[in-house]
Structure formats: structure tokens, C-alpha cells
Amino acid sequence: MSSVLSAAITILEFVVAFSLLMFFHEFGHFIVSKLFGIEVEEFGFGFPPKMVNLFKFKGTQISLNWIPFGAFVRPKAENDPTVKGGFAAANPWKRLAVFLAGPAMNLLLGIVIFSIVFSFTGAPDFRKVQVLQVNQGSPAQTAGFQVGDQIVSVAGQTIPSMDQVSNITKQYLGQQIQVTIHRGTSTISLTIVPRLVSPAGEGPMGLVMTNPVMHLNFFQAIPYSFQLTGDTIVQVVTLPVKLIRGELSSSQARLVSPVGLYDIYSQVRASEATAEAAQPGLALLNILWFFANISIILGISNLLPIPAVDGGHILFLLPELFFRKRVPPNWENAIHSIGFILLIILMTFLLVQDIINPVVIP
């Protein structure tokens, strides 16, 4: 396959997949609007200019548009509370549900995709810690650790996680401690002295740890997908704090445009060629994993209290929800218009940045 054709296929894959994520977001708004009796004038595939009207569904015009990226929902009288049956005239709690439905659909989609992947690959059992690698010349090798050993306790303390192993070990640097392991059907006690100074890239014991994999079906994987989604949300929300503390560099927390996302995707796609040859189907699972994360990030970013996105609209709903004081529609519209312009400026800046300085995965 020529490099040009390969690049064209990768671009097409990305556009279709990213458009589907945006479609499900808008479908969340659409379905909840219909559920609460709010009239929707148009549901569009892609963005205007309009190509063709496809058909009508319960009073909603379904259209196909020329810009093949995403989708949109146009509710009736979105900004005019005097129009009966329109969005602005609806109960504020119903409007809140509509605004939340888009991000919620992205989060739900991420959970579903994670569950699909886990049903093929299995999921890590976070309650168990297993030895993945024993470094040469390390205290772990001297003590007799082997790949596959399950760590049960360290210095008499039961181990619930890999972090706990590291935290306990650091308390006993240079001291002799007992580590209990399961090896096959046997329970063994090993004696180890965690080193005071470790080589670069190694810990005090000289072990690489992992969580053993559990085989799951789709429904068994759902709780793990919820947990992973929660962890992803926490990581995204705490990014500013980590930047302030210096735990992350600005390049590691770089904002990107769709072009930047494509750069990341193309590198992920290219790196899967070897994996696909070794294990057919693995590349597809990794790509699904990538878009599950993107779907979750889309859901979270749309909940940020920024004008022109769902979170910004929700922010303007709060006085009406709790104090029955509605922000004048002309004020809200003006602020959202300014916010939209600023958002376009930001996206343009990110677009130029991603073109001049493409994202490179370490």
C-alpha cells in the first residue's frame, strides 16, 4: 500500500471515528430534548452549509451537511423563552438535563468501548500485585523473587496495591524485611533488604510490578470500565494542579486541536502495525481504547464552565435553578457569543500550533 493511500485511509478513519463521538454527543442532547417534549427543528450530520434534507422524524428535519465532521442539534427557540414548546421556555431542570445529556453520552460511550476492549483482553485485578520482571543484580534477585510471584504482604502488612508495596518498602530502606508471596500453589516468605540507592529506572527492591489480568465478559467488565473512567476524569481535572506543582511539564499537558488529535492518532495507528502482525485484532483494540479516552475527555471538557459549551450554559442556569432568578436572555446570549468568538480564536491558535509544531508521542 502506498504511503499516500495509507495516509488517506488514516485520515478517513480519524474523521469518521471523531465524527461518531460528536454525533453521540449531539444525539444525547436530541434524545433528551424529545423525551421532555422540547421541539427540535433540525438534527444535522456534519456542519453547514447544508447538502440535502434527508427526511423528517417526529417533526425534526434530519439533514446532511457539507463539512463531514460531527453533528449538531437545533432546538426550537433556543434563546426565546416566549415561544411555547421551545427550548428556552422549558423548565430549567429539563434544560439542565438536556445540557448534561451530551457529555453524559460521551462518558457512557467511553465506558461501553472500555468494556468491549476488556471483554477481549481481560482487565487488571487491582487487588493483586504480581512480579513482572526481576532486575539483574537487584536485591529481589538475591532474595529469590521470580516472574509471576504474587506479593501478599510486605513487612507484615497486607498488600492491596502496587503503590502500597512502594510506600512500605521506602520505610525500610537498608533494613531486612519479610515479603510473603504466592508462587503457584505455595506460600513462601522471602527476606530482602531494599537498597538505599537505586540505579536509574529501578526501585529499592529491583522489581517491576503489574496487576494480573482477569478474563471477563462484557457485563463483568462494566464495573472496571466505570473505575477506569473515573480515574481518567480525576487525571484530567487535576491536570492544572499538577502543572502548578511542577509534576507535569507544559508539553505533557498541551492543549491540542483536532489536527493535534489526528497527529496522535496517526502515531498510535502506525505503532500498531507491528502489534497487528504479532496478534491480529490487537491494533483495533488499541484504537478503540484511544477513542474511548477521547470520548471521555470530550465529555469532561464540555462540562467546563466556559461560555458557549454545555458547562457554560449550565453555569447560567444555576441562578434560575436555586434562586428562581433567570439571567436575562440578551445578557446570556451576548456572553455566549463573546465566549464562542474567544473559543474560535483559541482553536485557531491551537490549530496553527499543531501545524507548526506537530504533537510527537514520546
ROSE-515175 format. One record per residue (C-alpha): residue in one letter; x, y, z; residue number from 1. Coordinates in Angstrom, 3 decimals. Each point is the difference from the previous one (the first is absolute). Layout:
<sites>
{"a", {X, Y, Z}, NUM}
...
</sites>
This chain:
<sites>
{"m", {0.000, 0.000, 0.000}, 1}
{"s", {1.417, 3.412, -0.975}, 2}
{"s", {0.744, 2.534, 2.729}, 3}
{"v", {-2.501, 2.455, -1.541}, 4}
{"l", {-2.815, -2.562, 0.033}, 5}
{"s", {0.926, -1.088, 3.523}, 6}
{"a", {-0.088, 3.620, 1.205}, 7}
{"a", {-3.369, 0.556, -1.722}, 8}
{"i", {-1.462, -3.079, 1.719}, 9}
{"t", {1.330, 1.158, 3.387}, 10}
{"i", {-1.542, 3.452, -0.505}, 11}
{"l", {-3.322, -1.564, -1.004}, 12}
{"e", {0.030, -2.302, 3.035}, 13}
{"f", {0.668, 2.928, 2.331}, 14}
{"v", {-2.668, 2.253, -1.540}, 15}
{"v", {-2.640, -2.745, 0.136}, 16}
{"a", {0.868, -1.053, 3.557}, 17}
{"f", {0.219, 3.549, 1.380}, 18}
{"s", {-3.237, 0.935, -1.788}, 19}
{"l", {-1.701, -2.966, 1.645}, 20}
{"l", {1.110, 1.233, 3.433}, 21}
{"m", {-1.490, 3.418, -0.771}, 22}
{"f", {-3.107, -1.636, -1.478}, 23}
{"f", {-0.668, -1.923, 3.218}, 24}
{"h", {0.503, 3.220, 1.979}, 25}
{"e", {-2.642, 1.803, -2.060}, 26}
{"f", {-2.235, -3.077, 0.010}, 27}
{"g", {-0.010, 0.234, 3.813}, 28}
{"h", {-1.317, 3.569, -0.235}, 29}
{"f", {-2.528, -1.067, -2.630}, 30}
{"i", {-1.443, -3.028, 1.754}, 31}
{"v", {-0.429, 1.763, 3.360}, 32}
{"s", {-1.597, 3.011, -1.694}, 33}
{"k", {-2.524, -2.336, -1.617}, 34}
{"l", {-0.529, -1.825, 3.284}, 35}
{"f", {-0.988, 3.243, 1.759}, 36}
{"g", {-2.189, 1.299, -2.829}, 37}
{"i", {2.392, 2.691, -1.191}, 38}
{"e", {-0.375, 0.468, -3.753}, 39}
{"v", {3.109, -0.479, -2.133}, 40}
{"e", {-0.066, 1.655, -3.397}, 41}
{"e", {3.062, -1.681, -1.511}, 42}
{"f", {2.486, -2.776, 0.660}, 43}
{"g", {2.902, 0.358, -2.405}, 44}
{"f", {2.725, -2.453, -0.977}, 45}
{"g", {3.139, 2.060, -0.569}, 46}
{"f", {0.011, 3.796, 0.092}, 47}
{"p", {-1.539, 2.559, -2.389}, 48}
{"p", {-0.194, 0.955, -2.766}, 49}
{"k", {-2.827, -2.438, -0.531}, 50}
{"m", {0.322, -2.650, -2.677}, 51}
{"v", {-3.488, -1.518, 0.106}, 52}
{"n", {-2.991, -0.580, 2.248}, 53}
{"l", {-0.289, -3.759, 0.499}, 54}
{"f", {-3.344, -0.534, 1.756}, 55}
{"k", {-2.124, 1.117, 2.931}, 56}
{"f", {-0.186, -1.886, 3.306}, 57}
{"k", {-2.840, 1.011, 2.335}, 58}
{"g", {0.166, 3.618, -1.121}, 59}
{"t", {3.796, 0.179, -0.162}, 60}
{"q", {1.734, 0.590, -3.310}, 61}
{"i", {2.919, -2.405, -0.438}, 62}
{"s", {2.614, 1.576, -2.277}, 63}
{"l", {3.338, -0.822, -1.577}, 64}
{"n", {2.560, 2.805, -0.109}, 65}
{"w", {3.128, 0.664, -2.013}, 66}
{"i", {2.596, 0.164, 2.803}, 67}
{"p", {0.337, -3.704, 0.932}, 68}
{"f", {0.987, 0.498, 3.613}, 69}
{"g", {-2.385, -0.640, 2.871}, 70}
{"a", {-3.655, 0.947, 0.288}, 71}
{"f", {-2.263, 2.662, 1.474}, 72}
{"v", {-3.427, 0.392, 1.590}, 73}
{"r", {-2.124, 3.118, -0.571}, 74}
{"p", {-2.801, 0.171, 2.572}, 75}
{"k", {-3.003, 2.227, -0.524}, 76}
{"a", {0.331, 3.525, 1.441}, 77}
{"e", {3.256, -0.734, 1.775}, 78}
{"n", {0.329, 3.576, 1.276}, 79}
{"d", {-3.604, 1.253, 0.099}, 80}
{"p", {-1.922, -0.993, 3.168}, 81}
{"t", {-3.262, 1.392, -1.403}, 82}
{"v", {-0.404, -2.766, -2.614}, 83}
{"k", {-2.088, -2.894, 1.294}, 84}
{"g", {1.555, -3.423, -0.510}, 85}
{"g", {3.410, 1.546, -0.569}, 86}
{"f", {3.177, -0.724, 1.912}, 87}
{"a", {0.265, 3.342, 1.820}, 88}
{"a", {-3.613, -0.318, 1.254}, 89}
{"a", {0.579, -3.442, 1.534}, 90}
{"n", {0.319, -0.664, 3.734}, 91}
{"p", {3.593, 0.781, 1.126}, 92}
{"w", {0.466, -3.539, 1.322}, 93}
{"k", {-0.917, -1.351, -3.434}, 94}
{"r", {2.482, 2.350, -1.625}, 95}
{"l", {2.642, -1.143, 2.488}, 96}
{"a", {-0.688, -3.624, -0.967}, 97}
{"v", {0.393, 0.883, -3.695}, 98}
{"f", {3.315, 1.751, 0.608}, 99}
{"l", {1.295, -2.920, 2.084}, 100}
{"a", {-1.163, -2.616, -2.502}, 101}
{"g", {2.713, 0.729, -2.585}, 102}
{"p", {2.986, -0.361, 2.350}, 103}
{"a", {-1.715, -2.940, 1.724}, 104}
{"m", {-0.340, -1.759, -3.352}, 105}
{"n", {3.742, 0.425, -0.627}, 106}
{"l", {0.818, -1.431, 3.424}, 107}
{"l", {-2.403, -2.896, -0.545}, 108}
{"l", {1.512, -0.686, -3.413}, 109}
{"g", {3.470, -0.090, 1.559}, 110}
{"i", {-1.200, -2.527, 2.593}, 111}
{"v", {-1.570, -2.189, -2.700}, 112}
{"i", {3.174, 0.040, -2.123}, 113}
{"f", {2.195, -0.777, 3.023}, 114}
{"s", {-2.295, -2.930, 0.834}, 115}
{"i", {0.276, -1.330, -3.563}, 116}
{"v", {3.796, 0.157, 0.169}, 117}
{"f", {0.117, -1.599, 3.459}, 118}
{"s", {-2.248, -2.842, -1.210}, 119}
{"f", {2.736, -0.903, -2.525}, 120}
{"t", {3.146, 0.801, 1.972}, 121}
{"g", {-1.104, -0.511, 3.582}, 122}
{"a", {0.368, 2.630, 2.702}, 123}
{"p", {2.700, 0.611, 2.596}, 124}
{"d", {-0.842, -1.312, 3.469}, 125}
{"f", {0.932, 3.048, 2.080}, 126}
{"r", {-0.319, -2.036, 3.206}, 127}
{"k", {3.041, -2.127, -0.876}, 128}
{"v", {3.642, 0.846, -0.672}, 129}
{"q", {2.106, -2.261, -2.199}, 130}
{"v", {3.711, 0.016, -0.844}, 131}
{"l", {0.453, 0.811, -3.684}, 132}
{"q", {3.797, 0.275, -0.061}, 133}
{"v", {2.948, -0.590, 2.356}, 134}
{"n", {2.956, 2.262, -0.778}, 135}
{"q", {3.463, -1.527, -0.247}, 136}
{"g", {2.175, 0.487, 3.083}, 137}
{"s", {-2.863, 1.435, 2.026}, 138}
{"p", {-0.984, -0.826, 3.590}, 139}
{"a", {-3.086, -1.728, -1.432}, 140}
{"q", {2.176, -2.362, -2.036}, 141}
{"t", {2.182, -0.725, 3.059}, 142}
{"a", {-3.116, -0.688, 2.083}, 143}
{"g", {-1.295, -2.503, -2.557}, 144}
{"f", {-2.969, 1.809, -1.575}, 145}
{"q", {-1.275, -1.443, -3.273}, 146}
{"v", {-2.163, 1.336, -2.800}, 147}
{"g", {-3.631, -0.868, 0.752}, 148}
{"d", {0.304, 0.151, 3.802}, 149}
{"q", {-3.002, 1.642, 1.653}, 150}
{"i", {0.947, 2.327, 2.873}, 151}
{"v", {-2.294, -0.578, 2.982}, 152}
{"s", {1.616, 2.043, 2.770}, 153}
{"v", {3.050, 2.179, 0.629}, 154}
{"a", {1.443, 0.417, 3.502}, 155}
{"g", {-3.119, -1.634, 1.432}, 156}
{"q", {-2.398, 2.391, -1.771}, 157}
{"t", {-2.556, -1.400, -2.468}, 158}
{"i", {0.406, 1.395, -3.501}, 159}
{"p", {-3.073, 1.449, -1.774}, 160}
{"s", {1.852, 1.855, -2.793}, 161}
{"m", {3.335, 0.629, -1.725}, 162}
{"d", {0.213, 3.443, 1.593}, 163}
{"q", {-0.250, -1.626, 3.414}, 164}
{"v", {2.977, -2.265, -0.783}, 165}
{"s", {2.088, 3.044, -0.954}, 166}
{"n", {-1.108, 2.066, 2.992}, 167}
{"i", {0.757, -2.743, 2.539}, 168}
{"t", {3.350, -0.862, -1.618}, 169}
{"k", {1.166, 3.629, 0.239}, 170}
{"q", {-0.508, -0.141, 3.774}, 171}
{"y", {2.544, -2.828, 0.344}, 172}
{"l", {2.895, 1.038, -2.264}, 173}
{"g", {3.173, -1.797, 1.072}, 174}
{"q", {-1.940, -2.197, 2.422}, 175}
{"q", {-0.816, -3.693, -0.216}, 176}
{"i", {-3.705, -0.715, -0.523}, 177}
{"q", {-2.183, -3.009, -0.743}, 178}
{"v", {-2.096, -0.173, -3.164}, 179}
{"t", {-2.673, -2.688, -0.313}, 180}
{"i", {-0.822, -1.216, -3.495}, 181}
{"h", {-2.229, -2.526, -1.732}, 182}
{"r", {1.866, -2.119, -2.549}, 183}
{"g", {-2.291, -2.474, -1.710}, 184}
{"t", {-1.711, -1.871, 2.837}, 185}
{"s", {2.694, 0.844, 2.565}, 186}
{"t", {0.315, 2.881, 2.468}, 187}
{"i", {3.620, 1.052, 0.490}, 188}
{"s", {1.705, 2.531, 2.281}, 189}
{"l", {3.013, 1.791, -1.489}, 190}
{"t", {2.524, 2.217, 1.782}, 191}
{"i", {1.110, 3.170, -1.785}, 192}
{"v", {1.959, 3.172, 0.805}, 193}
{"p", {-1.306, 2.933, -2.104}, 194}
{"r", {2.991, 1.997, -1.173}, 195}
{"l", {0.628, 3.551, 1.131}, 196}
{"v", {1.146, 1.139, -3.456}, 197}
{"s", {-1.586, -1.461, -3.119}, 198}
{"p", {1.257, 0.072, -3.603}, 199}
{"a", {-1.828, 2.300, -2.397}, 200}
{"g", {-3.380, -1.425, -0.975}, 201}
{"e", {-0.085, -2.561, 2.826}, 202}
{"g", {-1.583, -0.065, 3.444}, 203}
{"p", {1.477, -1.021, 3.364}, 204}
{"m", {-0.865, -3.680, -0.491}, 205}
{"g", {0.757, -0.164, -3.718}, 206}
{"l", {-3.415, -1.302, -1.015}, 207}
{"v", {-2.367, 0.952, -2.785}, 208}
{"m", {-3.545, -0.577, 1.208}, 209}
{"t", {-3.321, -0.368, -1.753}, 210}
{"n", {-3.585, -1.009, 0.688}, 211}
{"p", {-0.941, -3.490, -1.216}, 212}
{"v", {-2.622, -0.153, -2.731}, 213}
{"m", {-3.492, -1.355, 0.628}, 214}
{"h", {-2.067, -1.408, -2.869}, 215}
{"l", {-3.381, 1.740, -0.172}, 216}
{"n", {-3.089, 0.112, -2.154}, 217}
{"f", {-1.549, 3.316, -1.043}, 218}
{"f", {-2.291, 0.324, 3.029}, 219}
{"q", {2.704, -1.006, 2.481}, 220}
{"a", {2.246, 2.671, -1.548}, 221}
{"i", {-2.463, 2.862, 0.618}, 222}
{"p", {1.049, 0.702, 3.647}, 223}
{"y", {3.654, 0.127, -1.060}, 224}
{"s", {-0.910, 2.344, -2.849}, 225}
{"f", {-1.786, 2.290, 2.459}, 226}
{"q", {3.084, -0.022, 2.210}, 227}
{"l", {2.308, 0.747, -2.910}, 228}
{"t", {-2.291, 2.804, -1.183}, 229}
{"g", {0.040, 1.475, 3.494}, 230}
{"d", {3.798, -0.176, 0.097}, 231}
{"t", {0.177, 1.737, -3.389}, 232}
{"i", {-2.317, 2.772, 1.205}, 233}
{"v", {2.144, 0.530, 3.112}, 234}
{"q", {3.174, 0.173, -2.103}, 235}
{"v", {-1.505, 2.606, -2.344}, 236}
{"v", {-1.518, 2.125, 2.785}, 237}
{"t", {3.231, 0.005, 2.033}, 238}
{"l", {2.216, 0.982, -2.959}, 239}
{"p", {0.105, 3.711, 0.984}, 240}
{"v", {1.027, -0.923, 3.560}, 241}
{"k", {2.769, -2.279, -1.282}, 242}
{"l", {1.224, 2.767, -2.315}, 243}
{"i", {0.130, 2.491, 2.881}, 244}
{"r", {1.865, -2.495, 2.181}, 245}
{"g", {2.464, -0.727, -2.788}, 246}
{"e", {-0.986, -3.678, -0.162}, 247}
{"l", {-0.662, 0.415, -3.736}, 248}
{"s", {1.707, 2.156, -2.604}, 249}
{"s", {-2.035, 2.283, -2.244}, 250}
{"s", {0.788, -2.262, -2.972}, 251}
{"q", {-1.546, -2.985, 1.807}, 252}
{"a", {-3.254, 1.896, 0.606}, 253}
{"r", {-0.124, 1.729, -3.381}, 254}
{"l", {-3.400, 0.971, -1.389}, 255}
{"v", {-0.533, -1.238, -3.542}, 256}
{"s", {-2.347, 0.655, -2.908}, 257}
{"p", {-1.578, -2.756, -2.118}, 258}
{"v", {3.198, 0.142, -2.081}, 259}
{"g", {2.016, -0.780, 3.129}, 260}
{"l", {-2.351, -2.854, 0.845}, 261}
{"y", {0.484, -1.346, -3.504}, 262}
{"d", {3.787, 0.186, 0.426}, 263}
{"i", {-0.296, -2.075, 3.169}, 264}
{"y", {-2.363, -2.449, -1.675}, 265}
{"s", {2.231, -0.417, -3.057}, 266}
{"q", {2.950, -0.839, 2.266}, 267}
{"v", {-2.104, -2.465, 1.982}, 268}
{"r", {-1.198, -1.536, -3.265}, 269}
{"a", {3.546, -0.307, -1.365}, 270}
{"s", {1.305, -1.571, 3.205}, 271}
{"e", {-2.665, -2.711, -0.228}, 272}
{"a", {1.300, -1.453, -3.281}, 273}
{"t", {2.483, -2.248, 1.818}, 274}
{"a", {-2.531, -0.921, 2.668}, 275}
{"e", {-2.556, -0.944, -2.647}, 276}
{"a", {2.491, -2.316, -1.692}, 277}
{"a", {0.780, -1.714, 3.304}, 278}
{"q", {-3.601, -0.232, 1.213}, 279}
{"p", {-2.834, 0.694, -2.484}, 280}
{"g", {-2.693, 2.238, 1.463}, 281}
{"l", {2.273, 1.623, 2.601}, 282}
{"a", {0.386, 3.184, -2.056}, 283}
{"l", {-3.774, 0.454, -0.203}, 284}
{"l", {-0.340, -0.429, 3.769}, 285}
{"n", {2.697, 2.615, 0.627}, 286}
{"i", {-1.721, 2.408, -2.393}, 287}
{"l", {-3.303, -0.568, 1.786}, 288}
{"w", {1.794, 0.717, 3.276}, 289}
{"f", {1.335, 3.262, -1.446}, 290}
{"f", {-3.443, 1.212, -1.064}, 291}
{"a", {-1.553, -1.079, 3.305}, 292}
{"n", {2.398, 2.379, 1.734}, 293}
{"i", {-0.745, 2.762, -2.519}, 294}
{"s", {-3.745, -0.477, 0.554}, 295}
{"i", {0.445, 0.376, 3.760}, 296}
{"i", {2.178, 3.095, -0.425}, 297}
{"l", {-2.649, 1.512, -2.311}, 298}
{"g", {-2.637, -0.640, 2.641}, 299}
{"i", {2.065, 1.615, 2.752}, 300}
{"s", {1.098, 3.005, -2.078}, 301}
{"n", {-3.606, 0.749, -0.954}, 302}
{"l", {-0.893, 0.206, 3.700}, 303}
{"l", {2.565, 2.721, 0.704}, 304}
{"p", {-1.646, 3.313, 1.006}, 305}
{"i", {1.034, 1.723, -3.210}, 306}
{"p", {-2.415, 2.152, -2.052}, 307}
{"a", {-1.300, -1.639, -3.196}, 308}
{"v", {0.420, -3.598, 1.238}, 309}
{"d", {-2.427, -2.075, 2.064}, 310}
{"g", {1.711, 0.842, 3.274}, 311}
{"g", {-0.313, 3.714, -0.717}, 312}
{"h", {-3.731, -0.351, -0.691}, 313}
{"i", {-0.405, -1.955, 3.236}, 314}
{"l", {1.787, 2.794, 1.882}, 315}
{"f", {-2.631, 2.483, -1.194}, 316}
{"l", {-2.755, -2.384, 1.090}, 317}
{"l", {1.096, -0.088, 3.649}, 318}
{"p", {-1.694, 3.270, 1.104}, 319}
{"e", {-3.262, -1.191, -1.543}, 320}
{"l", {0.278, -3.472, 1.541}, 321}
{"f", {0.764, 1.119, 3.542}, 322}
{"f", {-1.301, 3.578, 0.275}, 323}
{"r", {-2.670, 0.078, -2.745}, 324}
{"k", {1.778, 3.008, -1.470}, 325}
{"r", {0.571, -0.382, -3.716}, 326}
{"v", {2.974, 1.694, -1.605}, 327}
{"p", {-1.409, 2.307, -2.701}, 328}
{"p", {0.184, -1.884, -3.320}, 329}
{"n", {1.652, 2.941, -1.783}, 330}
{"w", {2.801, 0.031, 2.609}, 331}
{"e", {0.500, -3.740, -0.238}, 332}
{"n", {-0.034, 0.053, -3.810}, 333}
{"a", {2.541, 2.832, -0.083}, 334}
{"i", {2.376, -1.791, 2.382}, 335}
{"h", {-0.318, -3.273, -1.897}, 336}
{"s", {0.656, 1.824, -3.273}, 337}
{"i", {3.150, 1.571, 1.436}, 338}
{"g", {0.999, -3.375, 1.455}, 339}
{"f", {-0.534, -1.670, -3.361}, 340}
{"i", {2.210, 2.563, -1.732}, 341}
{"l", {2.723, -0.520, 2.623}, 342}
{"l", {-0.363, -3.761, -0.411}, 343}
{"i", {0.472, 0.339, -3.767}, 344}
{"i", {3.097, 2.154, 0.587}, 345}
{"l", {1.386, -2.639, 2.402}, 346}
{"m", {-0.704, -2.826, -2.441}, 347}
{"t", {1.657, 1.980, -2.796}, 348}
{"f", {3.067, 0.553, 2.166}, 349}
{"l", {0.133, -3.714, 0.897}, 350}
{"l", {-0.474, -0.921, -3.653}, 351}
{"v", {2.934, 2.171, -1.066}, 352}
{"q", {2.099, -1.360, 2.874}, 353}
{"d", {-0.763, -3.600, -0.992}, 354}
{"i", {0.935, 0.727, -3.625}, 355}
{"i", {3.248, 1.825, 0.813}, 356}
{"n", {0.976, -2.245, 2.915}, 357}
{"p", {-1.670, -3.405, -0.487}, 358}
{"v", {-0.714, -2.130, 3.056}, 359}
{"v", {2.534, -2.796, 0.413}, 360}
{"i", {-0.714, -2.902, 2.364}, 361}
{"p", {3.094, -0.740, 2.134}, 362}
</sites>
